[in-house]
Amino acid sequence: MLEILSLIRQDGDPSWCRSVPNWERGPWLETLLGLRRARGNARPRIISSHLPVQMFPSAFFRSRAKV
């Protein structure tokens, strides 16, 4: 899924996918390092997570985030 989203974000250009590691393109929300990295990424951000939807903050559901 991360590869597909990365290609969509870059309009199908695979050079970004080949040059930037997965953990920088779609950092894990569950880790402190991943959260810091996600906040520093350019928008629109790609964020990875395996958290159950019930553990997401309520503000997430009021945002325009795509899931």
N, C-alpha and C positions, 0 to 999 in steps of 0.2 A: 504494500500500500504506500509506503514511504517513497518508493521509486516512482510510482504513478503520480503521486501528488507533486513530487519534485519536478517531474517533466511538465506537468500542467502549469506549475508556477513559472517555469522558464520557457513557456510556449513551445515545448517539444525539443528544446536544445539540450542534448545529453552532456555537454561539457561541464556544467555545474555539478551534475550527479557524479561524474567521473573524478572531479577534482576536489570535492568537499565530502568528508566522511559522513556516514549516517548520523553519528552522534552530534554533529554540528548542524546538519540540515533539519533533523527532527529529534531534538533532545527529549529525554525522559522527564516527565513532569514529577515523578515520584522522588527524584534525587535532588539534593540541594544544588549540585553542580549543573544538572540539567535545567533546573528552574532559572538559575542565573544566566545560563547560556541562552535559554529561550527568550528571556527578557531583553537580551542584547541583540537578538536576531532582527533583521529587517522585516517589516510587515509586508504582506500577510505571512504570519508565522505558521510553521508546521510543528506541532508538538505531539509527541508520542506518549501513550499511557496505557497501562493495563488495569487501572483502577476501576472498580465498579461505579456505575453512574451515580449511585447513591452517595458516594464519597466526594463528589465534586461540589464545590461551594454553590450556594443558591445564586450568586451573581453570575455564574457561568450560564445558567438557563435564561437569564434576562439579557445576555449579550447577543451579538450577531455572529457568534462562532459557528462554524460548520463542523458537524460531527460525522 
